């Protein structure tokens, strides 16, 4: 039988709230009138219905949690922050997420976390059970927020941090998108020319009875080969794609790539500042959340993907444990800009390290924006040179034999 929640006035004109079981809304009103209550608001309680639906859904389906994407993580964290700020408990907040968020993966995550909390665990303990879903930073900051009693403030900082990381990732992707698109497009055009255009000129060049220029001969042979053995084309593309992916994920080759990236002008500055942007942002949030400085450094370092910079930053935690200050430890890495070192040293001396870390983060983000603009301005002419070079080679390969024939 459905449950109806009501607000009513009794015979003494006092407001009364409660619930009543009835088959319909009309029956619920009749029951209240028989109790000498004048209902002012009455509605069906859907929470029980939703809970039953949730239980039935998860009972019939085996829940398989996936790692939250950046967008899913932002949505999940922001919803928890808003609900917890209004005084709603974590269990009820997770139930709201489970019942109202459209993303199925987020619903499943909320259900599993709520299940563990109802079994006696706190939020950080429940999150720690799913290291493949939540990264070390997320778990560590939630734990610090619970231990300091500032979970709401920590969730707010985490929303800000996730938004910043998402913007930084979008900035990096947009910077790399144009050259990647141009290279892929140039490769496809070259492949089409070699496969379909060059073989059509083969009979005409053979009728000339003259030796072809070296560049024409090479490209003609490649074109004839690709037209005959066309199935090598997808195999080649797949092999190249897999090789690039493997080289960037295999530890020995990744170390070499990271080391080379720090030797290329402008690229090295871009890699350094993008790494520092995440590092300083996480360090500030962790420090404000009450995480010890050594643990804050270790959490921050998990965001640094460049092997060389990561290794340098890892030494800072060791040096602090040996008694050195944060500013001196970071200075020894040779990675931090001087102005950032000055701000961190000032923050340590004045007891305002959190505020100075925020200023450092703003400075690094500003510099990173300028570097991205410079990279975009540099990439465009380079891509034009690459495309022009490809067009020149293809044109020379086609027209050199004709020029030789006219000269003869």
Backbone torsions as a table, in degrees:
resi	resn	phi	psi	omega
1	UNK	NA	135.0	-178.7
2	UNK	-63.8	152.9	177.7
3	UNK	-108.9	130.0	-179.6
4	UNK	-113.6	133.3	176.8
5	UNK	-96.7	132.9	-175.5
6	UNK	-133.3	157.2	167.9
7	UNK	-126.7	127.0	-172.8
8	UNK	-142.9	168.1	176.1
9	UNK	-110.9	132.2	177.4
10	UNK	-90.4	-172.9	-176.3
11	UNK	-66.7	-18.4	179.4
12	UNK	-97.0	14.1	-178.3
13	UNK	60.0	31.6	176.4
14	UNK	-99.9	144.3	179.9
15	UNK	-79.2	129.9	-179.3
16	UNK	-125.0	134.0	176.7
17	UNK	-119.8	146.3	178.9
18	UNK	-178.5	-163.1	-179.5
19	UNK	-140.5	155.8	-178.9
20	UNK	-148.2	142.9	176.7
21	UNK	-92.1	131.3	179.0
22	UNK	-156.7	159.8	-179.0
23	UNK	-74.1	-38.2	-178.3
24	UNK	-136.4	171.5	177.7
25	UNK	-64.8	-37.9	179.0
26	UNK	-64.0	-41.7	178.4
27	UNK	-64.0	-36.9	179.2
28	UNK	-64.1	-39.2	178.4
29	UNK	-65.8	-39.3	179.4
30	UNK	-64.6	-38.9	179.6
31	UNK	-64.4	-40.4	-179.5
32	UNK	-67.5	-39.8	179.1
33	UNK	-63.9	-36.7	177.1
34	UNK	-65.6	-22.9	177.0
35	UNK	-91.9	13.5	-178.5
36	UNK	60.7	37.6	177.5
37	UNK	-115.4	137.0	177.7
38	UNK	-103.3	103.2	-175.7
39	UNK	-69.0	130.7	174.0
40	UNK	-102.9	-23.7	177.6
41	UNK	-153.5	132.3	179.3
42	UNK	-150.2	131.9	-179.3
43	UNK	-151.8	155.5	-178.4
44	UNK	-74.0	138.5	177.7
45	UNK	-81.0	107.9	-178.0
46	UNK	-88.9	-8.4	-176.5
47	UNK	-64.4	-38.8	179.3
48	UNK	-65.9	-40.8	179.1
49	UNK	-62.8	-43.4	-179.6
50	UNK	-65.3	-38.9	178.4
51	UNK	-63.6	-42.0	179.4
52	UNK	-64.8	-40.1	176.9
53	UNK	-62.4	-41.7	-179.4
54	UNK	-63.0	-44.1	-179.9
55	UNK	-63.9	-43.9	-179.6
56	UNK	-63.7	-40.7	-179.2
57	UNK	-63.3	-46.2	-176.1
58	UNK	-79.6	-17.9	176.2
59	UNK	-75.1	-37.7	-177.7
60	UNK	-84.2	-13.9	-175.0
61	UNK	-123.5	133.3	176.3
62	UNK	-78.8	117.6	-175.3
63	UNK	-78.7	126.5	176.1
64	UNK	-123.2	109.4	-175.8
65	UNK	-82.2	140.0	176.0
66	UNK	-115.5	159.5	178.4
67	UNK	-63.5	133.5	-179.4
68	UNK	-70.5	131.5	173.5
69	UNK	-72.2	171.6	-179.2
70	UNK	-61.0	-43.0	179.2
71	UNK	-63.8	-42.1	178.6
72	UNK	-65.5	-39.1	-179.8
73	UNK	-66.0	-40.5	178.6
74	UNK	-64.3	-44.9	179.9
75	UNK	-62.5	-44.4	-178.7
76	UNK	-64.0	-49.6	-177.2
77	UNK	-66.1	-42.2	-178.7
78	UNK	-64.8	-39.4	178.4
79	UNK	-65.6	-43.2	177.5
80	UNK	-61.4	-41.3	-179.0
81	UNK	-63.7	-47.2	-177.9
82	UNK	-62.7	-44.2	-177.6
83	UNK	-70.2	-41.9	180.0
84	UNK	-67.4	-30.8	179.2
85	UNK	-66.6	-29.8	179.5
86	UNK	-84.6	1.4	176.9
87	UNK	96.4	3.5	178.7
88	UNK	-76.5	137.3	-178.6
89	UNK	-66.9	161.6	-179.5
90	UNK	-61.8	-40.1	-179.3
91	UNK	-62.4	-45.1	179.7
92	UNK	-68.7	-34.9	177.9
93	UNK	-64.4	-42.9	178.6
94	UNK	-66.3	-35.5	176.5
95	UNK	-64.7	-39.5	177.8
96	UNK	-62.8	-44.0	178.3
97	UNK	-61.1	-43.7	-177.8
98	UNK	-63.0	-35.9	-173.9
99	UNK	-92.4	-19.4	-171.4
100	UNK	-118.1	-22.9	178.9
101	UNK	-75.6	137.1	-176.2
102	UNK	-80.2	-23.0	-177.9
103	UNK	-73.5	122.3	-175.1
104	UNK	-65.9	-38.6	-179.5
105	UNK	-63.8	-41.7	177.7
106	UNK	-65.3	-38.8	176.8
107	UNK	-60.1	-46.0	-179.0
108	UNK	-64.7	-39.9	178.5
109	UNK	-63.0	-45.5	179.8
110	UNK	-61.9	-40.1	179.4
111	UNK	-63.3	-46.1	-178.5
112	UNK	-65.4	-41.1	178.7
113	UNK	-64.8	-43.1	179.8
114	UNK	-63.6	-36.4	179.2
115	UNK	-63.2	-42.7	179.7
116	UNK	-69.5	-37.4	179.9
117	UNK	-66.4	-41.1	176.9
118	UNK	-64.3	-21.7	178.3
119	UNK	-85.6	-2.1	175.7
120	UNK	118.6	-6.9	-179.7
121	UNK	-84.4	156.9	171.4
122	UNK	-91.2	178.8	-173.0
123	UNK	-63.6	-43.4	-178.2
124	UNK	-65.7	-37.5	177.1
125	UNK	-66.6	-39.0	178.3
126	UNK	-65.8	-42.1	179.2
127	UNK	-65.4	-37.7	-178.7
128	UNK	-64.1	-18.8	179.5
129	UNK	-75.8	-9.6	-177.5
130	UNK	-127.9	69.7	-178.5
131	UNK	-66.1	-21.0	179.0
132	UNK	-82.1	-15.1	179.5
133	UNK	-95.8	-45.1	-179.5
134	UNK	-113.1	132.2	-179.5
135	UNK	-75.7	175.8	-175.7
136	UNK	-64.3	-36.1	-179.2
137	UNK	-64.1	-48.5	-179.1
138	UNK	-58.6	-48.6	-178.6
139	UNK	-63.5	-43.1	-177.8
140	UNK	-65.9	-40.2	-179.0
141	UNK	-70.4	-38.6	176.8
142	UNK	-62.7	-41.6	179.1
143	UNK	-63.2	-43.5	179.4
144	UNK	-64.5	-39.8	179.0
145	UNK	-63.3	-37.8	177.9
146	UNK	-70.3	-40.0	-177.8
147	UNK	-67.8	-33.8	-179.9
148	UNK	-89.7	-6.2	-178.4
149	UNK	74.4	18.7	-178.8
150	UNK	-121.9	49.6	-177.6
151	UNK	-64.5	-38.8	179.6
152	UNK	-61.0	-47.5	179.9
153	UNK	-65.0	-36.6	179.4
154	UNK	-67.7	-40.6	176.9
155	UNK	-62.3	-38.5	177.8
156	UNK	-63.4	-43.3	178.4
157	UNK	-64.6	-37.2	-179.2
158	UNK	-68.0	-37.7	176.4
159	UNK	-61.7	-44.3	177.9
160	UNK	-61.9	-43.0	-179.6
161	UNK	-64.5	-44.8	-179.5
162	UNK	-64.8	-40.0	176.8
163	UNK	-60.8	-41.7	-179.6
164	UNK	-66.3	-44.1	179.0
165	UNK	-63.3	-37.4	178.6
166	UNK	-65.8	-41.4	178.5
167	UNK	-65.7	-40.2	178.6
168	UNK	-64.2	-42.4	178.9
169	UNK	-63.9	-41.9	177.9
170	UNK	-63.3	-36.7	179.9
171	UNK	-65.8	-43.1	179.6
172	UNK	-65.5	-44.0	-179.1
173	UNK	-63.5	-43.5	-179.8
174	UNK	-65.2	-32.4	177.8
175	UNK	-67.6	-38.1	-177.0
176	UNK	-86.4	-17.6	-173.4
177	UNK	-63.5	-43.7	-175.3
178	UNK	-63.4	-52.0	179.2
179	UNK	-63.4	-36.3	178.5
180	UNK	-64.2	-43.6	179.5
181	UNK	-62.2	-43.2	-179.2
182	UNK	-65.2	-42.3	-179.0
183	UNK	-65.1	-43.5	179.1
184	UNK	-64.1	-43.5	179.9
185	UNK	-64.1	-43.0	178.4
186	UNK	-63.3	-38.0	178.7
187	UNK	-64.8	-42.2	180.0
188	UNK	-65.4	-42.6	179.2
189	UNK	-63.4	-43.5	178.6
190	UNK	-61.7	-41.2	-179.9
191	UNK	-64.3	-42.3	178.3
192	UNK	-63.4	-43.2	178.7
193	UNK	-60.4	-45.5	-177.4
194	UNK	-68.6	-37.7	-173.4
195	UNK	-81.1	-37.3	-171.8
196	UNK	-113.3	-29.2	-175.2
197	UNK	-90.2	-52.2	-175.0
198	UNK	-60.7	-42.3	-179.8
199	UNK	-62.1	-26.4	179.2
200	UNK	-69.5	-21.3	179.4
201	UNK	-90.3	-5.8	-173.7
202	UNK	-61.4	-47.5	-178.3
203	UNK	-63.5	-39.6	-179.8
204	UNK	-64.9	-42.0	179.4
205	UNK	-68.6	-35.8	178.6
206	UNK	-65.8	-34.6	179.8
207	UNK	-68.5	-19.6	179.2
208	UNK	-68.8	-24.3	177.9
209	UNK	70.9	20.1	179.5
210	UNK	-122.4	155.4	176.6
211	UNK	-68.5	134.8	-179.8
212	UNK	-78.0	150.3	173.0
213	UNK	-57.8	153.6	-175.2
214	UNK	-57.1	-46.3	-177.4
215	UNK	-62.9	-38.9	178.4
216	UNK	-67.5	-43.1	-179.1
217	UNK	-61.6	-42.2	-179.0
218	UNK	-65.8	-49.7	-178.0
219	UNK	-67.4	-33.8	177.6
220	UNK	-64.9	-43.7	178.6
221	UNK	-62.5	-41.4	178.5
222	UNK	-63.7	-43.5	179.9
223	UNK	-62.1	-44.9	178.6
224	UNK	-63.0	-41.0	179.2
225	UNK	-62.8	-46.5	-178.1
226	UNK	-66.4	-34.7	178.9
227	UNK	-69.9	-35.4	179.5
228	UNK	-76.6	-46.4	-177.6
229	UNK	-110.4	63.6	-174.5
230	UNK	-63.3	-25.5	-177.3
231	UNK	-68.6	-11.0	175.2
232	UNK	-73.8	-18.0	-178.0
233	UNK	-65.4	-55.7	177.9
234	UNK	-64.5	-33.1	177.8
235	UNK	-63.8	-41.2	179.7
236	UNK	-65.9	-44.4	178.2
237	UNK	-62.0	-43.2	178.7
238	UNK	-63.8	-40.0	-179.8
239	UNK	-66.1	-43.1	179.7
240	UNK	-64.1	-44.6	179.7
241	UNK	-61.8	-45.0	179.8
242	UNK	-65.5	-39.5	-179.5
243	UNK	-63.2	-42.7	178.3
244	UNK	-63.4	-45.6	178.7
245	UNK	-60.6	-42.3	-178.0
246	UNK	-66.9	-42.2	-179.0
247	UNK	-63.8	-35.7	-178.9
248	UNK	-80.5	-11.1	-179.9
249	UNK	-113.3	-17.5	177.1
250	UNK	-77.4	126.9	-171.0
251	UNK	-55.8	-50.1	-179.0
252	UNK	-60.5	-44.7	-179.7
253	UNK	-70.8	-34.4	179.2
254	UNK	-64.0	-37.0	177.7
255	UNK	-63.3	-41.7	179.1
256	UNK	-65.0	-43.4	179.7
257	UNK	-63.0	-44.9	179.1
258	UNK	-62.6	-38.1	178.9
259	UNK	-67.7	-41.4	178.7
260	UNK	-66.7	-36.3	-179.1
261	UNK	-61.9	-30.9	-179.4
262	UNK	-81.7	-0.1	178.2
263	UNK	-107.3	-7.6	-179.6
264	UNK	-89.3	125.7	-179.7
265	UNK	-56.4	142.7	-179.4
266	UNK	69.3	-43.3	175.8
267	UNK	-63.4	-41.1	179.7
268	UNK	-62.4	-40.2	178.7
269	UNK	-66.8	-40.0	178.8
270	UNK	-63.1	-46.6	179.9
271	UNK	-63.1	-42.2	-178.3
272	UNK	-64.5	-49.2	-176.4
273	UNK	-71.2	-33.4	176.2
274	UNK	-66.8	-35.4	176.4
275	UNK	-68.9	-43.6	-179.3
276	UNK	-67.3	-31.3	180.0
277	UNK	-60.5	-48.4	177.3
278	UNK	-67.6	-40.9	-176.7
279	UNK	-60.8	-51.3	-177.2
280	UNK	-67.4	-38.6	-179.1
281	UNK	-62.1	-47.1	179.8
282	UNK	-68.3	-38.4	178.9
283	UNK	-60.4	-41.9	179.9
284	UNK	-66.0	-46.1	-178.7
285	UNK	-64.7	-43.6	-179.7
286	UNK	-65.0	-41.7	-179.9
287	UNK	-65.0	-43.8	178.8
288	UNK	-66.2	-27.9	179.5
289	UNK	-79.0	-6.2	178.3
290	UNK	95.4	11.3	177.4
291	UNK	-73.8	134.5	177.0
292	UNK	-54.5	149.8	-171.5
293	UNK	-61.1	-36.5	179.1
294	UNK	-65.7	-46.2	178.1
295	UNK	-65.4	-34.9	177.4
296	UNK	-62.5	-41.2	178.6
297	UNK	-65.4	-41.1	180.0
298	UNK	-66.2	-40.0	176.1
299	UNK	-64.2	-43.7	-179.1
300	UNK	-62.4	-36.7	-175.7
301	UNK	-70.1	-18.8	178.4
302	UNK	-69.4	-16.4	179.0
303	UNK	-86.4	-13.3	-176.8
304	UNK	-84.9	113.8	-174.8
305	UNK	-90.0	-25.0	178.6
306	UNK	-70.6	125.7	-173.6
307	UNK	-62.2	-42.6	-176.1
308	UNK	-66.2	-47.1	179.5
309	UNK	-66.7	-39.8	178.8
310	UNK	-59.7	-43.3	179.9
311	UNK	-64.6	-40.2	178.7
312	UNK	-65.1	-44.1	-178.9
313	UNK	-67.9	-29.1	180.0
314	UNK	-63.6	-27.6	-178.6
315	UNK	-71.5	-21.3	-177.6
316	UNK	-64.7	-40.0	179.2
317	UNK	-63.3	-39.2	179.3
318	UNK	-65.2	-43.1	-178.5
319	UNK	-67.5	-35.1	176.8
320	UNK	-66.6	-38.8	176.3
321	UNK	-64.6	-25.2	177.5
322	UNK	-84.4	-1.8	174.8
323	UNK	110.1	-1.0	180.0
324	UNK	-80.2	159.7	177.7
325	UNK	-78.5	164.9	-180.0
326	UNK	-64.6	-43.4	-177.4
327	UNK	-64.2	-42.7	179.0
328	UNK	-67.6	-36.7	179.7
329	UNK	-66.6	-42.6	178.7
330	UNK	-70.0	-34.3	179.8
331	UNK	-64.0	-34.6	-178.7
332	UNK	-67.0	-19.3	179.5
333	UNK	-72.0	-26.0	-178.4
334	UNK	73.2	14.6	-177.1
335	UNK	-105.2	-38.7	-175.6
336	UNK	-69.2	137.2	173.6
337	UNK	-63.6	150.9	-176.6
338	UNK	-60.7	-39.6	-178.5
339	UNK	-65.8	-33.6	176.6
340	UNK	-68.6	-41.1	177.5
341	UNK	-61.0	-40.0	179.1
342	UNK	-63.4	-43.1	-179.8
343	UNK	-66.4	-40.5	-180.0
344	UNK	-66.6	-41.0	178.0
345	UNK	-63.2	-40.8	177.4
346	UNK	-64.0	-40.8	178.5
347	UNK	-63.8	-37.7	177.7
348	UNK	-65.6	-41.6	-176.8
349	UNK	-72.5	-34.2	-176.6
350	UNK	-93.6	-6.3	-177.9
351	UNK	76.2	19.8	179.7
352	UNK	-120.9	47.6	-176.0
353	UNK	-63.5	-40.7	-179.9
354	UNK	-59.9	-43.3	179.6
355	UNK	-66.2	-40.9	-179.7
356	UNK	-69.1	-32.4	175.3
357	UNK	-66.5	-34.4	176.6
358	UNK	-65.8	-43.8	177.1
359	UNK	-63.2	-38.6	178.2
360	UNK	-63.3	-40.7	178.8
361	UNK	-63.1	-41.2	179.0
362	UNK	-64.3	-42.2	179.6
363	UNK	-62.8	-45.5	-178.5
364	UNK	-64.5	-40.4	178.8
365	UNK	-64.7	-38.7	177.9
366	UNK	-63.6	-44.4	178.7
367	UNK	-64.8	-36.9	-179.6
368	UNK	-65.7	-38.7	176.4
369	UNK	-60.2	-41.3	179.2
370	UNK	-66.4	-38.8	179.5
371	UNK	-65.7	-41.1	178.8
372	UNK	-62.7	-42.9	177.9
373	UNK	-61.5	-41.4	178.7
374	UNK	-65.3	-39.1	178.7
375	UNK	-64.7	-42.5	179.6
376	UNK	-62.5	-39.6	178.9
377	UNK	-68.1	-31.1	-178.9
378	UNK	-80.6	-34.5	-175.1
379	UNK	-68.2	-39.4	-176.0
380	UNK	-57.9	-51.4	177.4
381	UNK	-65.6	-33.3	178.1
382	UNK	-63.7	-40.8	178.8
383	UNK	-66.6	-35.9	176.3
384	UNK	-64.7	-38.2	177.4
385	UNK	-65.0	-42.3	179.9
386	UNK	-62.7	-48.2	-179.7
387	UNK	-63.6	-42.6	178.1
388	UNK	-61.7	-38.9	178.1
389	UNK	-64.0	-41.8	179.3
390	UNK	-64.6	-45.3	179.2
391	UNK	-61.9	-39.9	-179.8
392	UNK	-63.3	-44.9	-179.3
393	UNK	-63.0	-45.7	-179.5
394	UNK	-64.4	-41.7	-179.4
395	UNK	-65.8	-42.7	179.2
396	UNK	-63.2	-39.7	-179.2
397	UNK	-63.4	-33.2	-179.2
398	UNK	-83.4	-36.8	-170.7
399	UNK	-97.5	-18.4	178.9
400	UNK	-59.4	-44.5	178.4
401	UNK	-62.8	-35.6	178.5
402	UNK	-68.3	-38.9	178.0
403	UNK	-63.9	-41.0	178.7
404	UNK	-63.9	-39.0	-179.8
405	UNK	-66.0	-43.4	178.3
406	UNK	-65.6	-36.0	178.1
407	UNK	-67.1	-35.3	178.1
408	UNK	-70.0	NA	NA
